[in-house]
Amino acid sequence: MSLSQVKRLIKKVDLVLEVVDARDPWGTRSIEVERYAEKLGKPIILVINKSDLVPKEVLAKWKKVLGKKHPVIFLSVAKRLGTRNLWKILRNHAPQKSKNKPVLVAVVGIPNVGKSTLINYLKGSHSVGTSPIPGYTRTTTRLRVSKWLRVYDTPGIVPRLSAEELALRGALRPEALEDPVPAAVKLIEFIYKKKPSFLKDLYGIESDNPYQFLEEFAKKRGLLKKGGEPIIEEAARIIIRDWQTGKNNFYLEPEDYGLLEEK
């Protein structure tokens, strides 16, 4: 969805729900959308989804950072954790309107953060198709979720970033990358730096070299060419896919962005 389309939608709604990924809330925000909504005076609620993948003490640090400007709610919509509070926060922050005029809410965010799953929870049925594939939602859909609430499900907002960065933020499928190895290497390097034993515990492969890791991963999965050479491109796609789908629950903290001083 283009930024201009999102802006047109924000103009006519009363409230914006911005969904981000708890494993990287800062990197999965839509800053331009936030600024535009703020300019129009539209309330924004930050919905930090997939919160079950991140320790509570880390979520508390993110709330300290992100809660300075907007209300923050932590959810795991797929596991129905914290979802009761969603209705409460919607009622508390929705503008007062006449009985005949429902509150209009836009659910926005980059691809693959869980927007449609969130709406299905509110609706109480699978009214909106969902998929772990980034970019699954193609059109804007208005849904009646209660007598007083109407919700717009929107296609993911694709940030103006390189294909590599989009993949690392979950906004671009690894299959869409011409060469997935650089993105996978960048992810592996960052994990090595922050949690040296994480990938060994997850995949059972011990290596301090990203390329060697991909080779060993390919061998372990049987991803080999006819001569036995490992297919590291396919190994890289799996590493990225595991990160996007949550099988790899590595997470970032405010300190990784220089937002809080490390103790």
Salt bridges, closest charged atoms under 4 A:
ASP14 OD2 - LYS97 NZ 2.97
ASP21 OD2 - ARG23 NH2 2.83
ASP21 OD2 - LYS50 NZ 3.50
GLU32 OE1 - ARG160 NH1 3.77
GLU34 OE1 - ARG29 NH2 2.64
GLU38 OE2 - LYS69 NZ 3.30
GLU38 OE2 - HIS70 NE2 2.80
ASP52 OD2 - LYS79 NZ 3.36
GLU164 OE2 - LYS186 NZ 3.92
GLU165 OE1 - ARG169 NH1 2.56
GLU165 OE2 - LYS186 NZ 2.19
GLU175 OE2 - ARG241 NH2 2.51
GLU206 OE1 - LYS200 NZ 3.59
GLU216 OE2 - LYS219 NZ 3.81
GLU229 OE2 - LYS225 NZ 3.95
GLU234 OE1 - ARG237 NH1 3.64
GLU253 OE1 - LYS61 NZ 2.51
GLU253 OE2 - LYS194 NZ 2.87
GLU255 OE2 - LYS61 NZ 2.84
ASP256 OD2 - LYS194 NZ 3.15
